[in-house]
Amino acid sequence: MPIHKIFEMEKNREESTPEAEMQRVKGDLMKVGIVVYQKDKGAPPHFHPNDEQFNLILEGRRVMILDGEVVYAEPGDLIHIPRNSIHGGGQSLDEKCVFFAAKSPAGSGVMGEDYNPVDNAEELMQLVEDRVKEIREKE
């Protein structure tokens, strides 16, 4: 039963989400990692037909699409992303947002290997931008 020193591991960037910095580990049935997005950055809205995912926000706040709706997430929030759920399009409200991601199945270990873009990505991104602007105006 190995212990992985994830913060000492190589930082990766993946083709599907190049703005994310990831440190990841693959097991037999699942893959996990620490994902970091800098301020105002996030993955375009997408879905995974084969992957189920959980994200635990560790640091920073995010506005993102979840099941096609705009949501606000902060440290301590555990986000469940079922297969085929439209998600992403997020923006970090703070200098960075750090979260622990767990996905199944493990596949190749690449977190975004089952990534599929959505046709209305621009529309969804605009909804996120509008919500971020609203939050920042109140701060």
N, C-alpha and C positions, 0 to 999 in steps of 0.2 A: 504494500500500500504506500506508494510514493507521496512525498510532499513536494508540491510545486511552489517555488518562490516566484510567484507571478510577477511581482514588481521588478524582479531581476531578469525577466525573460525579454527576448527580442520584441521590439515594437513593430507591428505590421500595419500596412495599409492595404486594403483590398480594392479591387477594381470596382465593385458595386457601390462601395461607400468610401471613396478616397479621402474624405474629410475626417474620418474617424481614425483614431490611433488605437490599436488593439493589441492586447497581450492575451494569448489564447492557449488552451489546452484541449486536446481531444481524448476522449475515453472510448470505450466500446460502444456505448449507446447514446452518448451525449457529448456536446462540446460546450465549454464555458470560457469566459474571458472577462477582462476588464476593458471597457470601452470608454474612450475620452473624446468628447467633442468640445472644441473651443467656442467662445462666445459667438452667437449668431449662426453657428454651423449645425448641419444635420443631414441625414440621408433623405433623398427624395421619397415621396410616398411610394410604397411598394407592398407586395404581399409574398408569402411563402406557401405554396400549395402543399409542401411536405414537412415543413418545420413548425413545431410548436416552440414557443419562446417565453421566458420570464426575464424581466429586467428589474433589478433592485437599484434604485437611485441612491448613491452613496454621498455624492457631493454636487452642489449646484442645482439649479432649477431649469426645467424644460417645458416648452409648449410644443405639443406634437399632435399628429393625427393618430387616432386609435379607433378602429372600427369605423373609419370615415368621419369621425367627430373630432373637434379640437378639444384637447385636454391639457391640464396643467399638472406637472409632476414635480415633487420636491424630495429631498432626502428622507428615506424611510418608506417611500412608496414602492410597492411591489406591483409591477405591471405584467399582466398575463396577456400574451398575444397568441391567440389560437391560430391554427393553420387557416390560410386564406383570408385572414383579417388584414384590411388595409391599414398600414401604420407608417410611421416615419414622418418626413416633412418637418421634423422638429428643429427648434432653435434653442440654444442654450441662452438663458437670460443672464447668467453670471460669467465670469472669466472662463470657466470651463464647467462641463457637466461630466461626472464620472459615474458609471454604473456597471454593476456586475450583470452579465448576460449568460443565461443558460438556454441551450437549444437542443432539441432532439428531433431527428436522429443525428448522430455524430457526422455521418458522411465523411468527407475528406478532412474535416476540421476547420475549413474556411467558414467563417460566420455567415457570409453573404452568398453562399453557393446556390441557394434555392431562391434567389432574388428575382422578382418579376415586377417591372414597372407598371404603373397604372396610367390609363389614358387621360385622366383628369388631374394629373399631378400639378399643373400650374394653378388650377382653381383651388386645390387643397392647400398649396403653398401660400396662396394669397390669404386664405382664411387664417393660417398660422401667423403670418405677418401682421394681419389686422389685430389679432389677439395679443401679440407681443407688444405692439404699439400701444394698445389699450392699457396693458399692465405697466409699461414704462411711464406712461403719462400719470399714473396714480402714485408712482414711487417718488 
